[in-house]
């Protein structure tokens, strides 16, 4: 629980992942905007300062005296007009080629004189104040420099206002966006919190679907996945309960019979009675063992529904192996067991273990209940191919199944007349066949055979017809 509390919530992570890049982007964008605005504002002020410098330079004249010195031809009133500014203080100096002051404010001179004629802008401290200066060089009517300087209070104030009016509204918008995002994310995460609460408070025995009130496709899919998982768990639990109930219910009778036979034998003193009772116990044990095998087969089939993968299977090989496996039992029961249609390759899409289960149950059923009442008994395992289907059939010449039971014979615990008469089996064999066939995508068909007999057919979709190497050689 402590480890969970240490981890950030999804809401905070989303806010951080959205707002952090947004704030960085906003900061970079604001810096870029302020920088560009500052650049153009500086250009405007510098252009005005440069115009004043050219204006002063245009009034420099060469004196008419014999020395021909340069002089600034501006009266005091004209000079006041040139240097007038409502918010800033202007300073100027006209300097000779060597830096000597010709006119203007003393001490106003650049750190170095550049021979180029291009205006040179710089910052300078003058009388304890920071000034923005421009220096221009003129060569007519003589070689001289004009230095024009201006205080920067108004431009600093402009840049400050520009920064304030650019940053503050955007910062306010960012705060409002963060508040809106927090509210929107909380609303979008509410269905997820409701789903968490519904699953967390769910009783372990309650496997009904969870009610999902989703506003987004992702939460809807999560709810569907949880409900699908609950459905699979419910199916598995139901299968386990059914298996447990079947085992508990159906084993009660053979176990009670075994106990009765044992009690009766213990009360007798004759060896032949003991032998008879032991034979009865052996038969009851075989019946119980067969029942358990069939119940386990059904349980495994139910489980296989979730994981089964069908692959190409050689059906003729499986039929041949199954017939050989039951041949000794058929000989002991004096039953003629044979196969037909396995002399060429037959391939279907399926699972070898399930197909073997189908063959084992069909042949076992035929050997148990399909023997003829008169004459020789015959059981044939047949394979037939058409363009669309492959049909696996087990045919006997026994008493068959009544017409009214043909629709019920594949249900669990339903037996034909022979099974009821012999009191053997529990009616699970054909139920297993039906379950396996459904898993394989096949269909089971039942029909009577004239004049006597019963046929169970499993119809597989046709995959392809292959030729075995030995068939090709022959």
C-alpha positions as CSV (number, residue, x, y, z in Angstrom):
1,X,0.0,0.0,0.0
2,X,2.9,2.4,0.8
3,X,4.5,1.6,-2.6
4,X,1.2,2.5,-4.3
5,X,0.9,5.8,-2.4
6,X,4.4,6.8,-3.5
7,X,3.5,6.6,-7.1
8,X,1.9,9.8,-8.7
9,X,-1.7,9.7,-9.7
10,X,-2.7,9.5,-13.3
11,X,-4.3,13.0,-13.1
12,X,-1.0,14.6,-11.8
13,X,1.0,12.8,-14.4
14,X,-1.2,14.0,-17.2
15,X,-1.2,17.6,-15.9
16,X,2.6,17.5,-15.6
17,X,3.1,16.0,-19.1
18,X,0.8,18.6,-20.6
19,X,1.6,21.7,-18.6
20,X,5.4,21.3,-18.4
21,X,6.0,21.2,-22.2
22,X,3.3,24.0,-22.5
23,X,5.1,26.2,-20.0
24,X,8.4,25.7,-21.6
25,X,6.9,26.4,-25.0
26,X,5.2,29.5,-23.6
27,X,8.5,30.7,-22.0
28,X,10.5,30.2,-25.2
29,X,7.8,31.9,-27.2
30,X,7.5,34.8,-24.9
31,X,11.3,35.3,-24.8
32,X,11.3,35.2,-28.6
33,X,8.4,37.7,-28.9
34,X,10.0,40.1,-26.4
35,X,13.3,39.8,-28.1
36,X,11.9,40.6,-31.5
37,X,9.8,43.5,-30.1
38,X,12.9,44.8,-28.3
39,X,14.9,44.6,-31.4
40,X,12.4,46.6,-33.5
41,X,11.8,49.1,-30.7
42,X,15.6,49.6,-30.5
43,X,15.7,50.1,-34.2
44,X,13.1,52.8,-34.1
45,X,14.9,54.8,-31.3
46,X,18.2,54.4,-33.0
47,X,16.8,55.7,-36.2
48,X,15.5,58.8,-34.5
49,X,18.9,59.3,-32.8
50,X,20.6,58.9,-36.1
51,X,18.4,61.5,-37.8
52,X,19.3,63.9,-35.1
53,X,23.0,63.2,-35.7
54,X,22.6,63.8,-39.4
55,X,20.7,67.0,-38.7
56,X,23.5,68.4,-36.5
57,X,26.1,67.3,-39.1
58,X,24.2,69.1,-41.8
59,X,24.9,72.5,-40.0
60,X,28.6,72.1,-39.8
61,X,30.3,74.7,-42.0
62,X,33.9,75.7,-42.8
63,X,34.8,79.1,-41.3
64,X,35.6,82.0,-43.7
65,X,38.7,83.0,-41.8
66,X,42.2,82.4,-43.0
67,X,42.5,79.2,-40.9
68,X,39.4,77.6,-42.5
69,X,38.3,75.7,-39.4
70,X,35.1,73.9,-39.0
71,X,32.2,75.4,-37.1
72,X,28.7,74.5,-36.1
73,X,26.3,77.0,-37.7
74,X,23.4,76.7,-35.2
75,X,22.1,79.4,-33.0
76,X,21.2,78.7,-29.3
77,X,17.5,78.7,-30.2
78,X,18.0,76.3,-33.1
79,X,20.2,74.1,-30.9
80,X,17.4,73.9,-28.3
81,X,15.0,72.8,-31.0
82,X,17.3,70.1,-32.2
83,X,17.9,68.8,-28.7
84,X,14.3,69.0,-27.5
85,X,12.7,65.8,-26.3
86,X,9.7,65.5,-23.9
87,X,11.0,62.5,-22.0
88,X,14.7,62.1,-22.7
89,X,17.8,64.2,-22.5
90,X,19.9,64.6,-25.6
91,X,23.6,65.4,-25.8
92,X,25.9,66.0,-28.8
93,X,29.5,66.7,-29.7
94,X,31.2,67.7,-33.0
95,X,34.7,66.3,-33.0
96,X,37.6,66.8,-35.3
97,X,39.6,64.1,-36.9
98,X,41.9,63.8,-33.9
99,X,39.0,63.8,-31.4
100,X,39.3,67.5,-30.5
101,X,36.0,69.1,-29.5
102,X,34.7,71.5,-32.1
103,X,31.2,72.1,-30.6
104,X,28.8,70.5,-28.1
105,X,29.3,68.8,-24.8
106,X,32.8,68.2,-23.6
107,X,33.7,64.6,-22.6
108,X,31.2,63.1,-25.0
109,X,33.4,61.0,-27.2
110,X,33.5,57.4,-28.1
111,X,36.1,55.0,-26.8
112,X,37.6,54.7,-30.3
113,X,37.2,56.4,-33.7
114,X,36.3,54.1,-36.6
115,X,37.5,55.1,-40.0
116,X,34.3,53.7,-41.6
117,X,31.6,56.0,-42.7
118,X,28.9,53.7,-41.3
119,X,27.1,54.9,-38.2
120,X,28.4,53.2,-35.0
121,X,25.9,52.6,-32.1
122,X,27.1,52.0,-28.6
123,X,26.2,52.4,-24.9
124,X,28.1,55.0,-22.8
125,X,28.1,56.3,-19.3
126,X,28.1,60.1,-19.2
127,X,27.7,62.2,-16.0
128,X,26.5,59.2,-14.1
129,X,23.8,58.3,-16.6
130,X,23.7,55.5,-19.2
131,X,23.3,56.8,-22.7
132,X,22.7,55.3,-26.1
133,X,25.1,56.9,-28.6
134,X,25.6,57.0,-32.3
135,X,28.8,58.2,-34.0
136,X,28.9,59.3,-37.7
137,X,31.8,60.4,-39.8
138,X,31.4,63.1,-42.4
139,X,34.1,64.3,-44.9
140,X,32.3,67.4,-46.3
141,X,33.0,70.3,-45.8
142,X,35.8,68.6,-43.9
143,X,36.7,65.5,-41.9
144,X,34.8,65.5,-38.6
145,X,32.7,63.3,-36.3
146,X,29.3,63.8,-34.8
147,X,28.4,62.0,-31.6
148,X,24.7,62.0,-30.6
149,X,23.6,60.6,-27.3
150,X,20.3,60.1,-25.6
151,X,19.2,58.7,-22.2
152,X,17.3,55.5,-22.3
153,X,14.5,55.9,-19.7
154,X,11.7,56.0,-22.2
155,X,12.9,53.0,-24.2
156,X,13.5,51.0,-21.0
157,X,10.0,51.9,-19.9
158,X,8.6,50.9,-23.3
159,X,10.4,47.5,-23.2
160,X,9.2,47.0,-19.6
161,X,5.6,47.7,-20.5
162,X,6.0,45.5,-23.6
163,X,7.3,42.7,-21.5
164,X,4.5,43.1,-18.9
165,X,1.7,43.2,-21.4
166,X,3.1,40.2,-23.3
167,X,3.9,38.0,-20.3
168,X,1.2,38.6,-17.8
169,X,-1.8,37.9,-20.0
170,X,-0.1,34.7,-21.3
171,X,0.7,33.7,-17.8
172,X,-2.9,34.3,-16.7
173,X,-4.1,32.2,-19.7
174,X,-1.7,29.4,-18.7
175,X,-3.1,29.4,-15.2
176,X,-6.7,29.3,-16.6
177,X,-5.7,26.5,-19.0
178,X,-4.1,24.5,-16.1
179,X,-7.4,24.9,-14.1
180,X,-9.5,23.9,-17.0
181,X,-7.2,20.9,-17.8
182,X,-7.4,19.7,-14.2
183,X,-11.2,19.9,-14.2
184,X,-11.4,18.2,-17.7
185,X,-8.9,15.4,-16.7
186,X,-10.8,14.8,-13.4
187,X,-14.1,14.5,-15.4
188,X,-12.5,12.1,-17.9
189,X,-10.9,10.0,-15.2
190,X,-14.1,9.7,-13.1
191,X,-15.4,6.7,-15.1
192,X,-12.0,5.0,-14.5
193,X,-12.3,5.8,-10.7
194,X,-15.8,4.4,-10.8
195,X,-14.6,1.3,-12.5
196,X,-11.8,0.9,-10.0
197,X,-14.3,1.2,-7.1
198,X,-16.7,-1.2,-8.7
199,X,-14.0,-3.9,-9.2
200,X,-12.5,-3.2,-5.8
201,X,-15.8,-3.6,-3.9
202,X,-16.8,-6.6,-5.9
203,X,-17.3,-9.8,-4.0
204,X,-15.0,-12.7,-5.1
205,X,-18.1,-14.8,-5.9
206,X,-19.8,-12.2,-7.9
207,X,-18.7,-12.7,-11.5
208,X,-21.4,-10.7,-13.2
209,X,-20.3,-8.0,-15.7
210,X,-19.3,-4.7,-14.2
211,X,-21.4,-1.7,-15.2
212,X,-19.1,0.7,-17.2
213,X,-20.1,4.3,-17.6
214,X,-17.4,5.4,-20.0
215,X,-16.9,8.8,-21.7
216,X,-13.9,7.6,-23.7
217,X,-13.2,4.7,-25.9
218,X,-10.1,3.6,-23.8
219,X,-12.1,3.3,-20.6
220,X,-14.9,1.5,-22.6
221,X,-12.3,-1.0,-23.9
222,X,-10.9,-1.5,-20.4
223,X,-14.4,-2.2,-19.0
224,X,-15.0,-4.7,-21.9
225,X,-11.7,-6.4,-21.2
226,X,-12.5,-6.7,-17.5
227,X,-16.0,-8.1,-18.3
228,X,-14.6,-10.5,-20.8
229,X,-12.1,-11.7,-18.1
230,X,-15.0,-12.1,-15.6
231,X,-16.9,-14.0,-18.2
232,X,-14.0,-16.4,-18.8
233,X,-13.5,-16.8,-15.1
234,X,-17.3,-17.4,-14.6
235,X,-17.2,-20.0,-17.4
236,X,-14.2,-21.7,-15.8
237,X,-15.8,-21.7,-12.3
238,X,-19.0,-23.1,-13.8
239,X,-17.1,-25.8,-15.6
240,X,-15.3,-26.7,-12.3
241,X,-18.6,-26.8,-10.4
242,X,-20.2,-28.9,-13.1
243,X,-17.3,-31.3,-13.1
244,X,-17.3,-31.5,-9.3
245,X,-21.0,-32.0,-9.2
246,X,-20.9,-34.7,-11.9
247,X,-18.1,-36.6,-10.2
248,X,-19.8,-36.4,-6.8
249,X,-23.2,-37.4,-8.2
250,X,-22.2,-40.1,-10.7
251,X,-19.4,-41.8,-8.6
252,X,-21.9,-42.3,-5.7
253,X,-23.6,-45.2,-7.5
254,X,-20.6,-47.3,-8.5
255,X,-18.9,-46.7,-5.2
256,X,-22.0,-47.7,-3.3
257,X,-22.2,-50.8,-5.5
258,X,-18.6,-51.7,-4.7
259,X,-19.2,-51.3,-1.0
260,X,-22.3,-53.4,-1.2
261,X,-20.5,-56.2,-3.1
262,X,-17.6,-56.1,-0.6
263,X,-20.0,-56.2,2.4
264,X,-21.9,-59.2,0.9
265,X,-18.7,-61.1,0.2
266,X,-17.4,-60.5,3.7
267,X,-20.5,-62.1,5.1
268,X,-20.0,-65.3,3.0
269,X,-17.7,-68.2,3.7
270,X,-17.7,-69.8,0.2
271,X,-14.7,-69.1,-2.0
272,X,-16.9,-69.1,-5.2
273,X,-19.0,-66.4,-3.7
274,X,-16.0,-64.3,-2.9
275,X,-14.8,-64.8,-6.5
276,X,-18.2,-63.6,-7.9
277,X,-18.2,-60.6,-5.6
278,X,-14.6,-59.7,-6.6
279,X,-15.5,-59.9,-10.3
280,X,-18.5,-57.6,-9.6
281,X,-16.1,-55.2,-7.8
282,X,-13.7,-55.3,-10.7
283,X,-16.5,-54.5,-13.2
284,X,-17.8,-51.6,-11.0
285,X,-14.3,-50.2,-10.7
286,X,-13.9,-50.4,-14.4
287,X,-17.2,-48.5,-14.9
288,X,-16.2,-45.9,-12.3
289,X,-12.7,-45.5,-14.0
290,X,-14.3,-45.1,-17.4
291,X,-16.7,-42.5,-16.0
292,X,-13.9,-40.5,-14.5
293,X,-12.0,-40.6,-17.8
294,X,-15.0,-39.3,-19.6
295,X,-15.7,-36.5,-17.1
296,X,-12.0,-35.5,-17.3
297,X,-12.2,-35.4,-21.0
298,X,-15.2,-33.1,-20.9
299,X,-13.5,-30.8,-18.4
300,X,-10.4,-30.7,-20.6
301,X,-12.5,-29.9,-23.7
302,X,-14.2,-27.0,-21.8
303,X,-10.7,-25.7,-20.9
304,X,-9.4,-26.2,-24.5
305,X,-12.0,-23.7,-25.8
306,X,-9.7,-20.9,-24.6
307,X,-6.4,-22.1,-26.0
308,X,-7.1,-24.6,-28.9
309,X,-5.2,-24.0,-32.1
310,X,-6.1,-26.1,-35.1
311,X,-3.4,-27.3,-37.5
312,X,-3.3,-29.7,-40.5
313,X,-3.7,-33.3,-39.3
314,X,-3.4,-36.5,-41.2
315,X,-6.8,-38.1,-40.6
316,X,-6.1,-41.4,-42.3
317,X,-3.1,-42.0,-40.0
318,X,-5.1,-41.3,-36.9
319,X,-7.9,-43.7,-38.1
320,X,-5.4,-46.5,-38.8
321,X,-3.7,-46.1,-35.4
322,X,-7.1,-46.0,-33.5
323,X,-8.3,-49.2,-35.3
324,X,-5.1,-51.0,-34.4
325,X,-5.4,-49.8,-30.8
326,X,-8.9,-51.4,-30.4
327,X,-8.2,-54.5,-32.5
328,X,-7.4,-56.8,-29.6
329,X,-10.4,-55.7,-27.7
330,X,-12.6,-56.2,-30.8
331,X,-11.1,-59.7,-31.3
332,X,-11.8,-60.6,-27.6
333,X,-15.5,-59.4,-28.1
334,X,-15.7,-61.3,-31.4
335,X,-16.4,-58.2,-33.4
336,X,-15.1,-57.6,-36.9
337,X,-13.4,-54.1,-36.7
338,X,-12.1,-52.6,-39.9
339,X,-11.4,-49.4,-41.7
340,X,-12.3,-48.0,-45.1
341,X,-11.0,-45.1,-47.1
342,X,-7.6,-44.8,-45.5
343,X,-5.6,-46.1,-48.4
344,X,-4.9,-42.5,-49.6
345,X,-4.0,-39.3,-47.7
346,X,-6.8,-37.4,-46.0
347,X,-5.8,-34.1,-44.3
348,X,-8.1,-31.9,-42.2
349,X,-7.6,-28.8,-40.1
350,X,-7.9,-29.9,-36.4
351,X,-6.1,-31.1,-33.3
352,X,-4.7,-34.6,-33.2
353,X,-5.6,-35.2,-29.5
354,X,-9.2,-34.2,-30.0
355,X,-9.6,-36.3,-33.1
356,X,-8.1,-39.2,-31.2
357,X,-10.7,-38.6,-28.5
358,X,-13.5,-38.6,-31.0
359,X,-12.3,-41.9,-32.5
360,X,-11.7,-43.5,-29.1
361,X,-15.2,-42.6,-27.9
362,X,-17.0,-43.7,-31.1
363,X,-15.2,-47.0,-31.4
364,X,-15.6,-47.6,-27.6
365,X,-19.3,-46.9,-27.9
366,X,-19.7,-49.1,-30.9
367,X,-17.9,-52.0,-29.1
368,X,-20.1,-51.5,-26.1
369,X,-23.5,-51.1,-27.6
370,X,-23.2,-51.8,-31.3
371,X,-22.9,-55.5,-31.4
372,X,-25.4,-57.5,-33.3
373,X,-28.0,-59.5,-31.4
374,X,-27.9,-62.2,-34.0
375,X,-25.1,-63.2,-36.3
376,X,-21.6,-61.6,-36.7
377,X,-20.9,-58.1,-35.4
378,X,-19.3,-55.6,-37.7
379,X,-17.8,-52.2,-37.0
380,X,-16.4,-50.1,-39.8
381,X,-14.5,-46.8,-39.5
382,X,-14.9,-45.0,-42.8
383,X,-13.4,-41.9,-44.4
384,X,-15.1,-40.2,-47.4
385,X,-14.0,-37.1,-49.2
386,X,-16.0,-34.6,-51.3
387,X,-15.0,-31.3,-52.8
388,X,-16.2,-29.5,-49.7
389,X,-16.1,-32.0,-46.8
390,X,-14.3,-34.9,-45.2
391,X,-16.6,-37.3,-43.4
392,X,-15.4,-39.6,-40.6
393,X,-18.0,-42.3,-39.8
394,X,-18.2,-45.2,-37.3
395,X,-20.9,-47.7,-38.4
396,X,-22.1,-50.8,-36.5
397,X,-24.8,-53.4,-37.1
398,X,-26.3,-53.3,-33.6
399,X,-29.8,-52.6,-32.5
400,X,-29.4,-48.8,-33.3
401,X,-31.1,-45.9,-31.6
402,X,-34.8,-45.2,-31.6
403,X,-35.9,-42.3,-33.8
404,X,-37.2,-40.2,-30.9
405,X,-33.8,-40.3,-29.2
406,X,-31.7,-39.3,-32.2
407,X,-32.0,-35.6,-31.3
408,X,-31.1,-36.3,-27.6
409,X,-28.4,-38.9,-27.9
410,X,-25.6,-36.3,-27.9
411,X,-26.7,-34.8,-24.6
412,X,-24.9,-35.6,-21.4
413,X,-26.4,-38.5,-19.4
414,X,-28.6,-39.7,-22.3
415,X,-28.2,-43.3,-23.4
416,X,-29.5,-45.4,-26.2
417,X,-31.5,-48.6,-25.7
418,X,-28.4,-50.8,-25.6
419,X,-26.8,-48.7,-22.9
420,X,-29.9,-48.7,-20.8
421,X,-30.4,-52.5,-21.2
422,X,-26.7,-53.3,-20.4
423,X,-26.6,-50.8,-17.4
424,X,-23.2,-49.7,-18.6
425,X,-21.8,-46.3,-19.3
426,X,-23.3,-43.0,-18.3
427,X,-24.2,-41.4,-21.6
428,X,-21.1,-39.2,-21.9
429,X,-19.3,-40.7,-24.9
430,X,-21.4,-39.0,-27.6
431,X,-21.5,-35.8,-25.5
432,X,-17.7,-35.8,-25.6
433,X,-17.7,-36.4,-29.3
434,X,-20.1,-33.4,-29.8
435,X,-18.0,-31.1,-27.7
436,X,-14.7,-32.1,-29.4
437,X,-16.3,-31.7,-32.9
438,X,-17.6,-28.2,-32.0
439,X,-14.0,-27.2,-30.9
440,X,-12.7,-28.5,-34.3
441,X,-15.4,-26.7,-36.3
442,X,-16.9,-29.9,-37.4
443,X,-20.5,-31.2,-37.3
444,X,-21.8,-34.5,-35.8
445,X,-24.6,-36.4,-37.5
446,X,-26.5,-39.5,-36.3
447,X,-28.5,-41.9,-38.4
448,X,-29.9,-45.4,-38.4
449,X,-28.6,-48.0,-40.8
450,X,-31.0,-50.4,-42.6
451,X,-31.8,-53.1,-41.7
452,X,-30.1,-52.7,-38.4
453,X,-27.3,-50.5,-37.1
454,X,-26.2,-47.1,-36.1
455,X,-23.9,-44.6,-37.8
456,X,-22.2,-41.6,-36.2
457,X,-20.5,-39.2,-38.7
458,X,-18.2,-36.2,-38.0
459,X,-18.1,-33.9,-41.0
460,X,-14.9,-31.7,-41.3
461,X,-14.5,-28.8,-43.7
462,X,-12.2,-29.9,-46.6
463,X,-8.7,-28.5,-46.4
464,X,-6.8,-30.1,-49.2
465,X,-6.0,-33.5,-50.6
466,X,-2.4,-34.5,-50.4
467,X,-0.6,-37.4,-51.9
468,X,1.7,-39.4,-49.7
469,X,5.2,-40.2,-51.0
470,X,4.5,-44.0,-50.8
471,X,1.3,-43.5,-52.8
472,X,3.2,-41.5,-55.4
473,X,5.8,-44.3,-55.7
474,X,3.1,-46.9,-56.1
